[in-house]
Amino acid sequence: MTNTDEYVEKIRNITAETERVKAEMDMASQVQAGILPSTFPAFPGQTAFDVYALMKPARNVGGDFYDFFMTDKDHIALVMADVSDKGMPAALFMVMSKVAINSRALSGGSPSEILKDVNRKLCENNPGNLFVTVWMAIIDIRTGKGLAVNAGHEHPVLKKAGGSYELIEYEHTLMLGMFDDIDVDEHEFHLDPGDRLFVYTDGVPEANDKDGNFYGTDRMLAFEYCDKTADE
């Protein structure tokens, strides 16, 4: 075999391997997207509230995720989270985190109790030293009363009926997966008919243009992102 033949064969092997990896990553992306709620309206016939979610990962697979589910007939749990790092390790940690939060929440308890238990579970087997930021709330759909925990995540945005979107800032709890035992602070809030709650990952305010300028929370609030998304 000549040097040229060897070179061509090497290129063929590299191309085949690249295509194989791409196919596996595409499949991983489909699997990841498939475990997130994506059918809307999510609760047909439900008139007390409406919920909508969207994820557009920067790569084939990543660590951002959301979830929403009824913990019983009167309470809905909302979750928005972001795993450190990108790629396959983050995607795997994302799946583990989502399943742990969902499973623990369905067993009952407040957001602080749920995330304290989930944090301990994530710390048990975390050789990559990954962590996940989480905003979680449980809302009583009969009264609009909610309890929320912010474990190192972006501040939620609230729009009161007839008002404008505003950041709701309160002290963060540590992100999950770093330390076995953490203090988890809960915050009360209340939603009235016509109010809107918008939660997101840092991919929105930290999106940047060709000059490296961040989109920022001020522009996000002015654009009223969740109104535009809901209309689409």
Steps between C-alpha positions, in 0.01 A plus 500: 500500500641837400517803727209649306290187552580502871402865525168441318426200725572708810264774379228240437539360852492846657192593298322178596578554869383862484172394341453228763554746786266752340230234462538402866483864612190558287337197659600622848345837421174335398495286813570803720225704336264207536516497878387862527129588493423621149126453444292816534254573637660289770183453704199495265185617669690672782369854542681607819833555322693460178864401454739508206870415468766504231864387482751574223839356604818671383646157420353163406475409866540708812403546861199734493164348583151586615213302641145549623262246647213468746612370837133443588170629365548844659872571464730550203879484518710718270872439442761693301860382523846528346784249544857626500708412194368394159495188286436141595611514870261790561221321313536190716507706820197688370302177462601384847402837652165517323403148600611556861299822534187354342513178702560679831232764435235237433572358845381826655661782691590863448753626242767537769451144626502365144818678392688418821435130438584529129824680584610217728420246229696691235799529732512122553630427152649803329855415387497781244429760772212639300229713656157620398325829565127456563200723537205301631154599613188320612177693450157433648276544195196560722644805674797613288729471802847376414827403665825534304866414545780652295812282514748726322275553198390809307244722671141430394290763327146588603239705321197597703179535303509835321861563604842444348756224543727543804785293642416343834831499684567315822797332662626192321552159651817316390476302177443126533766230479791677670453452876315222681310722741376844399255751640204548267291815537141514378320809377127553491322661207147532375352488152168667427287444190677653200849494656789350304815330627804467273805288588800438278866397492798729448487421128250785460671800670849374413434458128744728320529669165795495259677763712465294817235721661259319730128518435447576869202487733391858425447422132342168590242673719435773244443241227249317720644170384236274644219692329674462164570133565145428606363673192723286276 
